[in-house]
Amino acid sequence: MPLHRSRTPARARGRARRAAVASALLAAAVLSGCGASNAQERVDVYAASSLTGAFTELAAAFEEQHPGVDVALNFAGSADLAVQIAEGAPADVFVAADEPTMQRVVASGRAVGEPVELAANRLTIAVAEGNPHGVRSLGDLRRADLATVVCAEQVPCGRAARALEERAGVALRPVSEENSVTDVLGKVRSGQADAGLVYVTDVAAHEDELDGVPLPGAEASANTYTVVGLDGAAPERAAEFTAFVTGPAGREQLRQNGFDVPG
């Protein structure tokens, strides 16, 4: 009897352990199933840095209309993004700040369908609030007492700046050439530069600290933004997002952010 009594608790403990393991496995399976059913779809959007304000709002609106979809935004200079995409970056949508940059992605074979015109953006002179240096024209940026920054010619805002210079017959002497319009804007905002050529939308986004000096004829050198779906992991969502930003809601948001939109 004593021996029999000593074995019964051991068998009970073994059954208890097996039951605990089974329960744990069942719980893990349930949790795994829940995770799968609640997993969000993701669409990776690579967009020109000058679209940061507008596309942050558009992404939020798209997600609200499409529960379970996560729009992951990657903002940078269009030229840098085009290189990343051509090298195989996991992007589903690309928005370029000018057509030559878009054509690099098209030539890489990653575009699905034809790029669609999204908006246009023109340059202005960004200066500190109140325009303390009295900048009035493109020619003023040649003054020896002004530190001017522009975009490098290989990026969209730089090509637009060069076209503007050629039309006006003015050759600028910038203290630096940046790889994106965001970098130009940053130097003016921080006081490292007295003036910079940026998009009108950039000044509008920081109107509490910057003023813009209009440039006559800037419309003739405006950049056209285009958008295209890519051969990424979410082609259907990419097509939906592209249709959304080029549709009425998207164009209204872009207009509110200072872009010129088709129609």
Disulfide bonds with the S-S distance in Angstrom:
Cys151-Cys157 1.80
